[in-house]
């Protein structure tokens, strides 16, 4: 398999999931501005959406959208328990978190990354994100991992997106549960390996 990625982007969640899964894969860097891979290929021929993550399977099937990619990875190695079995409420709690992270948290950062966002809107975007951080911090008060007692693909995604909060300098000093959580996730060997491979600290 090939994972098309950009260092530190949302593709890091799929990268972490792959390393947690033990599946064999290779990384292909993408210049998202130019839509060109590190090998000089037109990325739009692989993924017309022009976005990462993109996962190309051994039979050349292409999967896009991080939440779908992570579920595919988790279901490919059910014994790793990165996602609970079908019909288990634990599975749907993890999917609940994946959807929250994708629609409420991930997209909440978009205005802060876009150069064309009006400056007078950015404080509003930050305030909305701060409310979400408070909610996440409270949910982590009694949990080692975001959807229960096991590390899941939701943790890979949450860790990835929470890193952006520090990148855009949100005020995070009051969120002690998030701070402890980030330390726990970063200490996992698969996470450390993914971070090192992408040149991240």
Protein Blocks (a to p, Z undefined) as FASTA:
>chain_A
ZZdddehiaklmmmmmmmmnopacddddddfklopafkopafklmmmnopacddddfkop
acehjklmmmmmmmmmmmnopaccehiaklmmmmmmmmmmmmmmmmmmmmmmpmklcfkl
mmmmmmmmmmmmmmmmmmmmmcfbfnbjbdcfklmmmmmmmmmmmmnopafklmmmlmmm
mmmmmmpmklmmmmmmnopZZ
